[in-house]
């Protein structure tokens, strides 16, 4: 979303879960203003991290309609 502002990640929705290959998933929810003057839209996210060093290896997001 090119003009997105006010991205807020909900601390209450965060969860760590095992991922394939010994990696870790961080799941959660958030809101984003897609453009100035529009109402906030909800989204979900999943980040994948390597266990050693915590390197981010993947991110997926999906808007909640």
N, CA, C and O atoms as a CHARMM CRD file, in Angstrom:
* protein
*
  260
    1    1 UNK  N      0.86200  -1.16700   0.00000 PROA 1      0.00000
    2    1 UNK  CA     0.00000   0.00000   0.00000 PROA 1      0.00000
    3    1 UNK  C      0.90900   1.23100   0.00000 PROA 1      0.00000
    4    1 UNK  O      1.47000   1.57700   1.04000 PROA 1      0.00000
    5    2 UNK  N      1.06100   1.88300  -1.12300 PROA 2      0.00000
    6    2 UNK  CA     2.06300   2.95300  -1.25500 PROA 2      0.00000
    7    2 UNK  C      1.88800   4.14700  -0.32200 PROA 2      0.00000
    8    2 UNK  O      2.88400   4.74900   0.07900 PROA 2      0.00000
    9    3 UNK  N      0.65700   4.50900   0.03700 PROA 3      0.00000
   10    3 UNK  CA     0.43900   5.70200   0.87100 PROA 3      0.00000
   11    3 UNK  C      0.05900   5.34300   2.30100 PROA 3      0.00000
   12    3 UNK  O     -0.53500   6.16400   3.00000 PROA 3      0.00000
   13    4 UNK  N      0.38000   4.16300   2.74000 PROA 4      0.00000
   14    4 UNK  CA     0.00300   3.70300   4.08100 PROA 4      0.00000
   15    4 UNK  C      0.67300   4.54800   5.16300 PROA 4      0.00000
   16    4 UNK  O      1.83500   4.94000   5.05300 PROA 4      0.00000
   17    5 UNK  N     -0.10600   4.81300   6.21200 PROA 5      0.00000
   18    5 UNK  CA     0.41900   5.52500   7.38600 PROA 5      0.00000
   19    5 UNK  C     -0.16400   4.88000   8.63100 PROA 5      0.00000
   20    5 UNK  O     -1.08000   4.06100   8.54800 PROA 5      0.00000
   21    6 UNK  N      0.36500   5.24800   9.76800 PROA 6      0.00000
   22    6 UNK  CA    -0.15000   4.80700  11.06700 PROA 6      0.00000
   23    6 UNK  C     -0.31100   3.29000  11.16100 PROA 6      0.00000
   24    6 UNK  O     -1.39000   2.79300  11.48200 PROA 6      0.00000
   25    7 UNK  N      0.74100   2.57700  10.88800 PROA 7      0.00000
   26    7 UNK  CA     0.72400   1.12400  11.01700 PROA 7      0.00000
   27    7 UNK  C      0.88400   0.78300  12.49100 PROA 7      0.00000
   28    7 UNK  O      1.87400   1.15900  13.12000 PROA 7      0.00000
   29    8 UNK  N     -0.10800   0.06000  13.04400 PROA 8      0.00000
   30    8 UNK  CA    -0.11800  -0.27200  14.47300 PROA 8      0.00000
   31    8 UNK  C     -0.23000  -1.78400  14.62000 PROA 8      0.00000
   32    8 UNK  O     -1.17200  -2.39000  14.10900 PROA 8      0.00000
   33    9 UNK  N      0.73200  -2.40100  15.32000 PROA 9      0.00000
   34    9 UNK  CA     0.70300  -3.83600  15.60100 PROA 9      0.00000
   35    9 UNK  C      0.13800  -4.04600  16.99400 PROA 9      0.00000
   36    9 UNK  O      0.60000  -3.43100  17.95500 PROA 9      0.00000
   37   10 UNK  N     -0.85300  -4.90400  17.10600 PROA 10     0.00000
   38   10 UNK  CA    -1.49400  -5.17900  18.38700 PROA 10     0.00000
   39   10 UNK  C     -0.60200  -6.07300  19.25000 PROA 10     0.00000
   40   10 UNK  O     -0.27700  -7.19200  18.85400 PROA 10     0.00000
   41   11 UNK  N     -0.21100  -5.59000  20.40900 PROA 11     0.00000
   42   11 UNK  CA     0.64000  -6.39000  21.29600 PROA 11     0.00000
   43   11 UNK  C     -0.13000  -7.57400  21.88700 PROA 11     0.00000
   44   11 UNK  O      0.47700  -8.58300  22.24900 PROA 11     0.00000
   45   12 UNK  N     -1.45500  -7.46300  21.99000 PROA 12     0.00000
   46   12 UNK  CA    -2.25700  -8.54300  22.57000 PROA 12     0.00000
   47   12 UNK  C     -2.42200  -9.73200  21.63800 PROA 12     0.00000
   48   12 UNK  O     -2.73300 -10.83100  22.09600 PROA 12     0.00000
   49   13 UNK  N     -2.21900  -9.53700  20.33900 PROA 13     0.00000
   50   13 UNK  CA    -2.44100 -10.62900  19.38300 PROA 13     0.00000
   51   13 UNK  C     -1.15900 -11.39500  19.04300 PROA 13     0.00000
   52   13 UNK  O     -1.23200 -12.42600  18.37400 PROA 13     0.00000
   53   14 UNK  N     -0.02000 -10.93400  19.46900 PROA 14     0.00000
   54   14 UNK  CA     1.26000 -11.56400  19.09900 PROA 14     0.00000
   55   14 UNK  C      1.39000 -12.96400  19.67000 PROA 14     0.00000
   56   14 UNK  O      1.10200 -13.20700  20.84300 PROA 14     0.00000
   57   15 UNK  N      1.83500 -13.89400  18.80600 PROA 15     0.00000
   58   15 UNK  CA     2.07500 -15.26900  19.23600 PROA 15     0.00000
   59   15 UNK  C      3.31000 -15.81100  18.53400 PROA 15     0.00000
   60   15 UNK  O      3.49400 -15.59600  17.33600 PROA 15     0.00000
   61   16 UNK  N      4.14300 -16.50300  19.26900 PROA 16     0.00000
   62   16 UNK  CA     5.28600 -17.21600  18.69000 PROA 16     0.00000
   63   16 UNK  C      4.91100 -18.67200  18.52400 PROA 16     0.00000
   64   16 UNK  O      4.33600 -19.28100  19.42600 PROA 16     0.00000
   65   17 UNK  N      5.24200 -19.23700  17.35500 PROA 17     0.00000
   66   17 UNK  CA     4.94100 -20.63900  17.08200 PROA 17     0.00000
   67   17 UNK  C      6.10200 -21.25700  16.31700 PROA 17     0.00000
   68   17 UNK  O      6.81900 -20.55700  15.60300 PROA 17     0.00000
   69   18 UNK  N      6.29100 -22.57500  16.46400 PROA 18     0.00000
   70   18 UNK  CA     7.34100 -23.24100  15.70600 PROA 18     0.00000
   71   18 UNK  C      7.03000 -23.20400  14.20400 PROA 18     0.00000
   72   18 UNK  O      5.87100 -23.26400  13.79400 PROA 18     0.00000
   73   19 UNK  N      8.07500 -23.10600  13.41000 PROA 19     0.00000
   74   19 UNK  CA     7.96700 -23.13000  11.94800 PROA 19     0.00000
   75   19 UNK  C      8.88200 -24.23200  11.41400 PROA 19     0.00000
   76   19 UNK  O      9.75200 -24.71200  12.14100 PROA 19     0.00000
   77   20 UNK  N      8.70000 -24.63400  10.17100 PROA 20     0.00000
   78   20 UNK  CA     9.56000 -25.67300   9.59800 PROA 20     0.00000
   79   20 UNK  C     11.04600 -25.28900   9.63700 PROA 20     0.00000
   80   20 UNK  O     11.39200 -24.10800   9.62800 PROA 20     0.00000
   81   21 UNK  N     11.89600 -26.28300   9.68000 PROA 21     0.00000
   82   21 UNK  CA    13.33600 -26.05000   9.65600 PROA 21     0.00000
   83   21 UNK  C     13.89600 -25.44100  10.92000 PROA 21     0.00000
   84   21 UNK  O     14.98000 -24.85800  10.89900 PROA 21     0.00000
   85   22 UNK  N     13.17500 -25.56600  12.02300 PROA 22     0.00000
   86   22 UNK  CA    13.66000 -25.00400  13.27800 PROA 22     0.00000
   87   22 UNK  C     13.45400 -23.51000  13.39400 PROA 22     0.00000
   88   22 UNK  O     13.88700 -22.91100  14.37800 PROA 22     0.00000
   89   23 UNK  N     12.80800 -22.88900  12.42500 PROA 23     0.00000
   90   23 UNK  CA    12.54200 -21.45300  12.47100 PROA 23     0.00000
   91   23 UNK  C     11.38100 -21.17000  13.42500 PROA 23     0.00000
   92   23 UNK  O     10.75200 -22.08400  13.95800 PROA 23     0.00000
   93   24 UNK  N     11.11800 -19.88500  13.62000 PROA 24     0.00000
   94   24 UNK  CA    10.02700 -19.44800  14.48300 PROA 24     0.00000
   95   24 UNK  C      9.12900 -18.49000  13.72300 PROA 24     0.00000
   96   24 UNK  O      9.60900 -17.61700  13.00000 PROA 24     0.00000
   97   25 UNK  N      7.80100 -18.65700  13.89000 PROA 25     0.00000
   98   25 UNK  CA     6.82900 -17.72400  13.33500 PROA 25     0.00000
   99   25 UNK  C      6.37600 -16.76200  14.42100 PROA 25     0.00000
  100   25 UNK  O      6.17900 -17.15400  15.57200 PROA 25     0.00000
  101   26 UNK  N      6.21400 -15.51000  14.04800 PROA 26     0.00000
  102   26 UNK  CA     5.56300 -14.51000  14.88800 PROA 26     0.00000
  103   26 UNK  C      4.27900 -14.12700  14.15900 PROA 26     0.00000
  104   26 UNK  O      4.33000 -13.54300  13.07700 PROA 26     0.00000
  105   27 UNK  N      3.12600 -14.45200  14.74700 PROA 27     0.00000
  106   27 UNK  CA     1.81500 -14.15000  14.17300 PROA 27     0.00000
  107   27 UNK  C      1.20400 -12.98600  14.92400 PROA 27     0.00000
  108   27 UNK  O      1.48200 -12.78900  16.10600 PROA 27     0.00000
  109   28 UNK  N      0.36500 -12.20700  14.23600 PROA 28     0.00000
  110   28 UNK  CA    -0.34400 -11.14300  14.93300 PROA 28     0.00000
  111   28 UNK  C     -1.30700 -10.40200  14.03800 PROA 28     0.00000
  112   28 UNK  O     -1.52000 -10.76000  12.87900 PROA 28     0.00000
  113   29 UNK  N     -1.89000  -9.35400  14.60900 PROA 29     0.00000
  114   29 UNK  CA    -2.84500  -8.51300  13.90100 PROA 29     0.00000
  115   29 UNK  C     -2.45600  -7.05900  14.07900 PROA 29     0.00000
  116   29 UNK  O     -1.71900  -6.70400  14.99900 PROA 29     0.00000
  117   30 UNK  N     -2.96200  -6.22700  13.18400 PROA 30     0.00000
  118   30 UNK  CA    -2.69300  -4.80300  13.27300 PROA 30     0.00000
  119   30 UNK  C     -3.71100  -4.01400  12.48900 PROA 30     0.00000
  120   30 UNK  O     -4.66000  -4.57000  11.93700 PROA 30     0.00000
  121   31 UNK  N     -3.50300  -2.69700  12.44400 PROA 31     0.00000
  122   31 UNK  CA    -4.33000  -1.81000  11.63800 PROA 31     0.00000
  123   31 UNK  C     -3.41900  -0.87400  10.85900 PROA 31     0.00000
  124   31 UNK  O     -2.28500  -0.60200  11.25400 PROA 31     0.00000
  125   32 UNK  N     -3.95400  -0.38500   9.72800 PROA 32     0.00000
  126   32 UNK  CA    -3.20100   0.53500   8.88400 PROA 32     0.00000
  127   32 UNK  C     -4.17300   1.51300   8.24100 PROA 32     0.00000
  128   32 UNK  O     -5.27800   1.13700   7.84900 PROA 32     0.00000
  129   33 UNK  N     -3.75600   2.76700   8.13400 PROA 33     0.00000
  130   33 UNK  CA    -4.50100   3.75100   7.35300 PROA 33     0.00000
  131   33 UNK  C     -3.96500   3.66300   5.93200 PROA 33     0.00000
  132   33 UNK  O     -2.80100   3.98200   5.68900 PROA 33     0.00000
  133   34 UNK  N     -4.80600   3.23000   4.98400 PROA 34     0.00000
  134   34 UNK  CA    -4.34200   3.02100   3.60800 PROA 34     0.00000
  135   34 UNK  C     -4.03500   4.33000   2.88600 PROA 34     0.00000
  136   34 UNK  O     -3.24600   4.33700   1.94100 PROA 34     0.00000
  137   35 UNK  N     -4.63500   5.42200   3.30600 PROA 35     0.00000
  138   35 UNK  CA    -4.35600   6.75700   2.75800 PROA 35     0.00000
  139   35 UNK  C     -4.94500   7.78000   3.72800 PROA 35     0.00000
  140   35 UNK  O     -5.82000   7.45500   4.53000 PROA 35     0.00000
  141   36 UNK  N     -4.46300   8.99600   3.64900 PROA 36     0.00000
  142   36 UNK  CA    -4.96100  10.06100   4.53400 PROA 36     0.00000
  143   36 UNK  C     -6.46700  10.21700   4.35500 PROA 36     0.00000
  144   36 UNK  O     -6.96100  10.29700   3.23100 PROA 36     0.00000
  145   37 UNK  N     -7.18400  10.26000   5.45500 PROA 37     0.00000
  146   37 UNK  CA    -8.62200  10.46100   5.42400 PROA 37     0.00000
  147   37 UNK  C     -9.44900   9.19000   5.35000 PROA 37     0.00000
  148   37 UNK  O    -10.66600   9.25200   5.52500 PROA 37     0.00000
  149   38 UNK  N     -8.83700   8.04000   5.09800 PROA 38     0.00000
  150   38 UNK  CA    -9.56700   6.77200   5.06200 PROA 38     0.00000
  151   38 UNK  C     -9.57100   6.13900   6.44600 PROA 38     0.00000
  152   38 UNK  O     -8.64500   6.35000   7.22900 PROA 38     0.00000
  153   39 UNK  N    -10.60000   5.37000   6.75000 PROA 39     0.00000
  154   39 UNK  CA   -10.65400   4.63900   8.01300 PROA 39     0.00000
  155   39 UNK  C     -9.57100   3.57400   8.05300 PROA 39     0.00000
  156   39 UNK  O     -9.13800   3.08100   7.01200 PROA 39     0.00000
  157   40 UNK  N     -9.14500   3.22700   9.23300 PROA 40     0.00000
  158   40 UNK  CA    -8.13100   2.18400   9.40600 PROA 40     0.00000
  159   40 UNK  C     -8.67200   0.83900   8.93200 PROA 40     0.00000
  160   40 UNK  O     -9.85900   0.54700   9.07600 PROA 40     0.00000
  161   41 UNK  N     -7.79300   0.03300   8.37200 PROA 41     0.00000
  162   41 UNK  CA    -8.11800  -1.30700   7.88700 PROA 41     0.00000
  163   41 UNK  C     -7.32800  -2.31000   8.69800 PROA 41     0.00000
  164   41 UNK  O     -6.15200  -2.08800   8.98600 PROA 41     0.00000
  165   42 UNK  N     -7.95900  -3.41200   9.07100 PROA 42     0.00000
  166   42 UNK  CA    -7.26100  -4.45500   9.80700 PROA 42     0.00000
  167   42 UNK  C     -6.45000  -5.34900   8.88500 PROA 42     0.00000
  168   42 UNK  O     -6.76200  -5.48900   7.70200 PROA 42     0.00000
  169   43 UNK  N     -5.41000  -5.95200   9.43700 PROA 43     0.00000
  170   43 UNK  CA    -4.59800  -6.91500   8.69600 PROA 43     0.00000
  171   43 UNK  C     -4.00800  -7.93500   9.65500 PROA 43     0.00000
  172   43 UNK  O     -3.93500  -7.70600  10.86200 PROA 43     0.00000
  173   44 UNK  N     -3.59300  -9.05300   9.10200 PROA 44     0.00000
  174   44 UNK  CA    -2.85300 -10.05700   9.86100 PROA 44     0.00000
  175   44 UNK  C     -1.44800 -10.13500   9.27900 PROA 44     0.00000
  176   44 UNK  O     -1.22400  -9.78000   8.12200 PROA 44     0.00000
  177   45 UNK  N     -0.50300 -10.60500  10.09200 PROA 45     0.00000
  178   45 UNK  CA     0.86900 -10.76100   9.60300 PROA 45     0.00000
  179   45 UNK  C      1.48400 -12.03000  10.17400 PROA 45     0.00000
  180   45 UNK  O      1.07700 -12.52900  11.22300 PROA 45     0.00000
  181   46 UNK  N      2.47600 -12.53500   9.45100 PROA 46     0.00000
  182   46 UNK  CA     3.27400 -13.66400   9.92700 PROA 46     0.00000
  183   46 UNK  C      4.70600 -13.41600   9.48300 PROA 46     0.00000
  184   46 UNK  O      4.98400 -13.27500   8.29300 PROA 46     0.00000
  185   47 UNK  N      5.60200 -13.36500  10.44400 PROA 47     0.00000
  186   47 UNK  CA     7.02500 -13.18900  10.17500 PROA 47     0.00000
  187   47 UNK  C      7.74300 -14.49100  10.52800 PROA 47     0.00000
  188   47 UNK  O      7.40900 -15.14300  11.51800 PROA 47     0.00000
  189   48 UNK  N      8.72200 -14.86200   9.72100 PROA 48     0.00000
  190   48 UNK  CA     9.50500 -16.06900   9.98600 PROA 48     0.00000
  191   48 UNK  C     10.94600 -15.67500  10.29400 PROA 48     0.00000
  192   48 UNK  O     11.56600 -14.90800   9.55800 PROA 48     0.00000
  193   49 UNK  N     11.46700 -16.21400  11.39600 PROA 49     0.00000
  194   49 UNK  CA    12.81000 -15.88100  11.86000 PROA 49     0.00000
  195   49 UNK  C     13.67400 -17.13000  11.96300 PROA 49     0.00000
  196   49 UNK  O     13.18500 -18.21500  12.27900 PROA 49     0.00000
  197   50 UNK  N     14.97600 -16.96200  11.69200 PROA 50     0.00000
  198   50 UNK  CA    15.94200 -18.03400  11.95400 PROA 50     0.00000
  199   50 UNK  C     16.19700 -18.09800  13.45400 PROA 50     0.00000
  200   50 UNK  O     16.19100 -17.06400  14.12200 PROA 50     0.00000
  201   51 UNK  N     16.42200 -19.29300  13.99800 PROA 51     0.00000
  202   51 UNK  CA    16.61800 -19.41700  15.44600 PROA 51     0.00000
  203   51 UNK  C     17.92800 -18.80800  15.93600 PROA 51     0.00000
  204   51 UNK  O     17.98700 -18.28700  17.05000 PROA 51     0.00000
  205   52 UNK  N     18.96900 -18.86700  15.12600 PROA 52     0.00000
  206   52 UNK  CA    20.26700 -18.32200  15.53900 PROA 52     0.00000
  207   52 UNK  C     20.40800 -16.92500  14.94000 PROA 52     0.00000
  208   52 UNK  O     20.41600 -16.76900  13.71900 PROA 52     0.00000
  209   53 UNK  N     20.51600 -15.93700  15.77700 PROA 53     0.00000
  210   53 UNK  CA    20.69500 -14.57400  15.31900 PROA 53     0.00000
  211   53 UNK  C     19.39900 -13.82400  15.05200 PROA 53     0.00000
  212   53 UNK  O     19.41000 -12.59800  14.95000 PROA 53     0.00000
  213   54 UNK  N     18.27500 -14.54100  14.93700 PROA 54     0.00000
  214   54 UNK  CA    16.98900 -13.89100  14.74700 PROA 54     0.00000
  215   54 UNK  C     16.78800 -13.22900  13.39200 PROA 54     0.00000
  216   54 UNK  O     15.98300 -12.30600  13.27100 PROA 54     0.00000
  217   55 UNK  N     17.51400 -13.68900  12.36600 PROA 55     0.00000
  218   55 UNK  CA    17.39400 -13.09800  11.03400 PROA 55     0.00000
  219   55 UNK  C     15.97600 -13.29800  10.48900 PROA 55     0.00000
  220   55 UNK  O     15.44200 -14.40700  10.53200 PROA 55     0.00000
  221   56 UNK  N     15.37600 -12.22900   9.98000 PROA 56     0.00000
  222   56 UNK  CA    14.06000 -12.28100   9.36000 PROA 56     0.00000
  223   56 UNK  C     14.20800 -12.91100   7.98100 PROA 56     0.00000
  224   56 UNK  O     14.98000 -12.42400   7.15400 PROA 56     0.00000
  225   57 UNK  N     13.46800 -13.99700   7.72700 PROA 57     0.00000
  226   57 UNK  CA    13.58800 -14.69200   6.44200 PROA 57     0.00000
  227   57 UNK  C     12.30000 -14.65800   5.62400 PROA 57     0.00000
  228   57 UNK  O     12.30800 -15.08500   4.47000 PROA 57     0.00000
  229   58 UNK  N     11.20500 -14.16900   6.17700 PROA 58     0.00000
  230   58 UNK  CA     9.96800 -14.08900   5.41000 PROA 58     0.00000
  231   58 UNK  C      8.89200 -13.31800   6.14200 PROA 58     0.00000
  232   58 UNK  O      8.83000 -13.32000   7.37200 PROA 58     0.00000
  233   59 UNK  N      8.03400 -12.65000   5.35900 PROA 59     0.00000
  234   59 UNK  CA     6.90800 -11.89700   5.90800 PROA 59     0.00000
  235   59 UNK  C      5.70100 -12.11000   5.00800 PROA 59     0.00000
  236   59 UNK  O      5.81900 -12.07100   3.78400 PROA 59     0.00000
  237   60 UNK  N      4.55000 -12.33200   5.60900 PROA 60     0.00000
  238   60 UNK  CA     3.29000 -12.41500   4.87100 PROA 60     0.00000
  239   60 UNK  C      2.28400 -11.52500   5.58200 PROA 60     0.00000
  240   60 UNK  O      2.20400 -11.52700   6.81000 PROA 60     0.00000
  241   61 UNK  N      1.51900 -10.76800   4.81400 PROA 61     0.00000
  242   61 UNK  CA     0.45700  -9.95100   5.37200 PROA 61     0.00000
  243   61 UNK  C     -0.81600 -10.15900   4.56500 PROA 61     0.00000
  244   61 UNK  O     -0.76500 -10.51500   3.38700 PROA 61     0.00000
  245   62 UNK  N     -1.95500  -9.93600   5.20700 PROA 62     0.00000
  246   62 UNK  CA    -3.23600 -10.06700   4.51200 PROA 62     0.00000
  247   62 UNK  C     -4.21200  -9.07300   5.11400 PROA 62     0.00000
  248   62 UNK  O     -4.39400  -9.03000   6.33100 PROA 62     0.00000
  249   63 UNK  N     -4.84700  -8.26400   4.25100 PROA 63     0.00000
  250   63 UNK  CA    -5.85000  -7.32900   4.71800 PROA 63     0.00000
  251   63 UNK  C     -7.09400  -8.09500   5.15700 PROA 63     0.00000
  252   63 UNK  O     -7.47500  -9.08900   4.53900 PROA 63     0.00000
  253   64 UNK  N     -7.71600  -7.62300   6.22700 PROA 64     0.00000
  254   64 UNK  CA    -8.95600  -8.21500   6.71800 PROA 64     0.00000
  255   64 UNK  C    -10.08500  -7.38100   6.13500 PROA 64     0.00000
  256   64 UNK  O    -10.14900  -6.17400   6.37100 PROA 64     0.00000
  257   65 UNK  N    -10.96400  -8.00100   5.38600 PROA 65     0.00000
  258   65 UNK  CA   -12.05600  -7.27300   4.72100 PROA 65     0.00000
  259   65 UNK  C    -13.24000  -7.10600   5.62300 PROA 65     0.00000
  260   65 UNK  O    -14.24400  -6.51700   5.22200 PROA 65     0.00000
